[in-house]
Amino acid sequence: RLTDPQQDAIITSALNVASPGNSRDEFEWLSYGNKLLRSQKYEKAVDAFEQAIQIKPNLSQAWYARGRAQRLQQKYKEALQSFNKATTYNPTYDPAWRELGDTLFALNRYEEARQALEKVISLKPDEFIAYRGLCNVLGELGNYPKAIQACDQAIKINPQPLQYILRGDIRISMGDTSEAIKDFNEALRLQPDNPFAYRQRGVARSSEENYQEALQDLNK
């Protein structure tokens, strides 16, 4: 088994990851941090992004990247601070707003998450990931009609299986199992081996007391 330094040496060689050393160029540190981020060296990536921030404190890209590295370590409170800085220094930086919304969602701060994701949509109206996230948030807030509308928009822009599964879940919460099953069917048409679609369709069929087919789905 390789030691951590040996693993670092292999990754450094493979990705051509060389520390900027004493460089005072913030973008060199940002680039270095992004390479570390791609190699899943999250703590070292945070250190690199902090070097970039020390050189240029209002560098929104570095705050954003720092937040991503922190979020990937499930350090949500620290990530929240980073994304807030990124959006403060660049209020039109839609990726930072989206990550801010997702982080707030992870912290169960749903109303603030809704506001952040709606900000993304105002900046980038065709951002289906933001609509998908908004569908999730509105579902948690119990605003099911608006959650359905957000899922509809995500599907219109990019009809992926996950969007159908989310809409189906919202419909189960609304008690509309027949329409939920249609959504899960569509997810399975797009991706026949999707285990989440089978599981949720099984839940919906169970609610309809269709236990035989529910069991078949849940055993997939």
VENWOKA-V914648 format. One line per field, one symbol per residue. phi: phi as a letter, one per 30 degrees, with the letter a starting at -180 (. if undefined). burial: b if it has 9 or more other C-alpha atoms within 8 Angstrom, else e. Layout:
# VENWOKA-V914648
phi->???
burial->???
This chain:
# VENWOKA-V914648
phi->.ddedddedddeddchccddicdccddddddddddddddicddddeeddddddddbdcddddddddddddddcicddddedddddddddbdcddddddddddddddcicddddedddddedddbdcddddddddeddddddicdeddddddedddddadcedddddddddddddicddddddddddedddbdcdddddddddddddddicddddddddcd
burial->eeeeeebeeebbeeeebeeeeeeeebebbbebbbbbbeeebbebbbbbbbbbbebeeebbebbbbbbbbbbeeebbebbbbbbbbbbebeeebbebbbbbbbbbbeeebbebbbbbbbbbbeeeeebbebbbbbbbbbbeeebbebbbbbbbbbbebebbbebbbbbbbbbbeeebbebbbbbbbbbbeeeeebeebbbbbbbbbbeeebeebbbbbbee
